[in-house]
Amino acid sequence: MICTINFDGDDVLVLDQNRLPGELVYERISDHRDLAEAIKLLKVRGAPLIGVSAAFGLALAAANYTGSADSLEAYYTEQEQLFAATRPTAVNLFGAIKRMRQVFNRQKNLDTGSLAGYLRQEAQNMFDEDIAKNHAIGEAGQDLLAPDSRILTICNAGALATCGYGTALGVIRSADRRGKIKMVWACETRPVLQGARLTVWELMQDKIPVSLITDNMAAYLMNLQQIDAVIIGADRIAANGDTANKIGSYSLAVLAQYHKLPFYVAAPLSTVDIDIPSGGEIPIEERGQEEVRRILGNYITVPEVSVFNPAFDVTPADLIKGIITEVGVIRPPFTERLVRIKKEMA
């Protein structure tokens, strides 16, 4: 299985996903600020992995602290803010920061080395839990698929977006182990091409049949009756089930409804934010204009053109047939079920 992040001695190793598929390169990080920058630059990406990476970064920040005990609280708060500012849409990030804060509050009176050890163990626990959750999501989701299924997905919600196995691709992996997958259609996912660069590479590593399409080919494929279901990941799910995911996901949901195809979201419950009642309150990250003006560093348009570059869109809950989680498939209406399950897990 692909390893996306790991402790190595006193350092953190991260798989630089910007180098894929051409090169498999791990970056050694000893300064937590470099890990925050790696999240910002999409070297590590995907909501579950972003959260765990921030946890690794906070553990690293504590290990590197050399100030006085009196200044520790202010220092740690500053590092929390550093990681919170990296990717505003992915709610897993804020959940991870909150969970690490609970450990910090319990152990902050210890010496710095012991505190850092507790934080590191908590980050490792989150890593291990994420993989277990992904396997559970895969098992729950594969039951929804018939033999010879042809699945459409966008972006990358696989092992590369998590600590291993994946959410949407976890469902596909579990289904493939039972011989259920005839084809995975991977949208290239403009503008950063996560589908073309990452999902295709990841599925081909596992010898799962995959074909690449441009994002604007999905409707035609549905019309040709070449798709049986759409499965995506999520960066934040509101209490009513509205789901923020990579830009283009909303379009696929509208097309799926028109063509009478099931549209599923696969995500751990940590991605559900019951403090946000609906998708309209989800903050949508806007990224730099150069991501759209260039592909792999080469201009594809007039360099001075103005660009609108939202990284995510929001799919309304009434377009979603089910949310596949580690505790099973949650069906609409979502609000009561999501809120109840989240409160039970609190």
N, C-alpha and C positions, 0 to 999 in steps of 0.2 A: 504494500500500500504506500502511496505517496506520503512523504513526511513534509509538512509545510512549515513547522516551527518546532524548535527543540532547545532545551538547555544543553550546553556543552561546557562543562566546567563552570567558570564564572560568567561565561558569555551566553548569548542567545544566537542560535543559527536560524536564519529564515531563508526559505526558498524565494528567490527573486523572480516573481511571476512575470515581470516585464521582459525577462530574457527568454521566456518560453514562446514558441516551441523549439526555437533554434538551439538554446543552450540550457542545460540543467545546472544552475549555479546557486550555491548557498552562500549567503553573506553572513559573516561573523560580526556580531554587534556587541560591543562592550559598554556603550553609552546609551542610556534609555532614550535620549533625545533623538538619536539616530533611528531607533525603533519607531518612535512617533512619526518621524519623517518617512520611514518605509511604508507606514499605513497611509499617509497622505499621498504618496507617490504611487500607490497601488502595487507596491512590491509584495505586500500581503493584502488580501482583499476577501470579500465575502463576509456577511454579517457575523456568523459564528466565529470565524477566524479573527476578525477585527477585535471582538471582545476578548478572546483568549490572548491575543497579541498584546493588548493593553494591560492585561493582568501580568503577563511576562515582563512588560516594560516597567510596571510599578514595583515589581519585585526587584528588578535590576536597579531602579532608582534608589530603593532603600539600601541595597547592597553597596551602592556607590556613595552613600551619604557620609560626609566627613565633618559636618558641623556639630554644634553643641546640641545637647538634649533639649534646651529651651527653644531652639529654632526648628526642631524636627517637624512639628505639626504644620507650621507655615510652609516648610519645604515640601512636605508630602502633598498638601493641598495644591500647591503650585503645579506639581507633576500631574495630579488628577486633572487639572484644568488643561494642561498641555495635551493629554490624550483625548479629553472630551472634545477638543476643538478639531480633531483630525478628520472625522467623518460624521456629520450631524444626523444623518438619516438612520443609520444602523443602531437600533435600540439595544442590541446585545452589548455594544460598547459601554453604554451607561449602566447596564446591569452588572457588567464585570467590574466596573469602577466601584459601584456600590458594594458589591460583595467583598472586594479587596479592602474597602474602607472598614467594613465590619471586623475583619481580621486585624487591621491596623489599630483600631480603637481598643481591641482586647489586649493587644500585645505591645503597645507603644511605650510602655514603661520599661521594657526589657532593653538590653544592650542592642545596638544596631545590628550586629551580626545575627543575634537570635531572632529579632524582628524580621530581618530579611529572609531568614530560613522559613519562618511561618508563612510569609507572603509567597515565597517560592513554592512551598508545598500546596498552598491554595490554588495557585496558578496551574500547577501540575494536575491537581484534582479536577479543575475545570477542563483541562485538555482531555483527560481520560473520560470524563462524563460526556463531553461532546461526541466522542467517537461512539460511545454506548448509545447515546440518543439517536445518532444517525443510523445505526444498525436497526434500532427499534422503528424509526421512521420508514426505513426501507422495507421492513417486514410488514408493517401496517399498510403501506402503499401498494405493495406488489399484489395484494389480494384484490385490488381494484382492476387489475389488468387481465385481459384474456390472452390466451396463446396467440402468437403471431401479431402482437401489438406493435403499432407504429406510433412513436411518441415524438411530439414536437416540444422543444425546450428553447429557452433564450438565456443568454449570458452563461455563467458557470456557477452552478450550485452543486458542485461535486466535492471530491476530496480536497481540491485546491482552494475551495471557499470555506473549508472547515478544518478540523484537526485530523480528518480522515473519513473516508467512505462517502460522505456527502448527503445532501437532503434530497433534492429532485433527482440527482444522479444516484443517490443511495437507493431510491425506489427502483430506478432503472437497473442498477446492479443486482438488487435482490430478485427482480423479475427475470433478469437474464440468467441467473443461476438456476432458475426453474424452466429455462428454455422458452420464455414468453416473449422475448424481444425480437421482432423481425427487423426493425429499423428505428434508429433515433435520427430525427431531423434536427440539426443544430443551426439555429439562426446565427449569423456571423456576429451580430450585436455591435453595431456602430454606436459611438465612434471609436471605442478602444479595442473592439474585436475580441472580447473575452470568449465568445463562442467559437470563433475561427481559431484562435490561438490556444485556448485552454481546454474547452469542452471536447473539441475534436481530438486533441492530443491525449487527453485523459482517457477517453473511451477507446481510442485505438491502442493505448497501452494495455487495456483489459480485453482487447479483441472483441469489443461489443460493436455490432454493425452501426455505422454512423455515416450520414451524408450531410454535407455543408450546404446551406442555402443563404442567400442574402435576405435581409430582414423583410424586404418587400415581396418576397415570393410565397409567403405563408398562405395568403388567401387563395392563390392559384392551386397550391398543393391540397388545401382543404376541398376546393371545388373538384379536384381530380379524385377525391376520396382516398387519399394516400395517408391520412392522419386519423388515428383512432382516439387520441387524447392529447391534451396539452398539460404539461407539468412544469411549474416554475418554482423557484425558491422565493425568499422574502427577506427584506431588510427591516421592515416593521409592519406589524399587523395591529390595526386599531381594535378597540373593544367590540365594534360592530362587524368586524371581519374585513373591512377595507384594507387592502394590502399594497404597500409600497415595495416595488421591485424595480429591476433595471428598466430603464426607458425602453418602451416597445412592448412591455408586458400587457399594458392596458389594451393596446391595439389587438394583440392576440386573443384577449378575452372577448372583445367585441366580435371578432371574426369567428371565434369558437361558438359563441351563442348563435350567430346567424346560421352557421353550418351544423348546429345541433350536436356539437362535440363537447365532452366533459372537460372542464378547465379546473385543474387542481393546484393548490399551493402546498408545498412541502417545507416545513420549518419546525424547529424546536419551539416549545412553549416560551422559551426565553425571548423569542422574537415578538411575542404578543405583548402589547403595551395597553393595559386596561385603563391607564390614566388618560389616554387619548380616546375620546368617544367615537371619532370617525376619521376618515382619511384626510379630510380637509385641514386637520390640525397637525398632520405629519410634516415636519420640516423637510423640504426637498433640497438636497445639495445641488448647487450649480458649480460646475467645474470650468477650468480655463478654456478660452476660445481656441487655443492652439490644438487641443485634442480633436476638434472638428476640422480645422483648416488643414491638418496634416494627417497622413497615414505613414507610420513608421519613419517619421521625420521628414517626409517629402510633402511639399504643398500640393494639394489637389484642387485649390481654388485660388482666387485673388487674395494675396496675403493680408490685405487691409480690410477685408469684408467683416462686417459685424456678425457675431455668432451668438446664438442662444443655446446653451448646453446644460440642460438639467440632466442629472445623472439617473434620476428615477422618475417613475410616474405612479399613480395610484389606481388600482383596479377596484371598482366598487364591489361590495360583498355580494350583490345580487347576480354577479356574473361568475361567482365561484361555487363550484359544485361541492367541494369539500376541502378542508385544511388537514393535511396529513401531519400528525405530530407523533411524539414518542409514546403518547398514551392512547393512540388510535386516531381514527379519522373523525373529525368534528364536522357535523353537517349543519347547514343553515336551518333556522335562523341562528346566527352565531353569538349574539351579544350575551344572552343568559348563560350559554354553555361555556364560552371563553372566560367570562368573569368568574363563574363558579369554579372552574378547574384551576384558574390562576390563584384564587383565594385559598383553595384547598392545598395548593402546593406551597403557599407562603409560609 
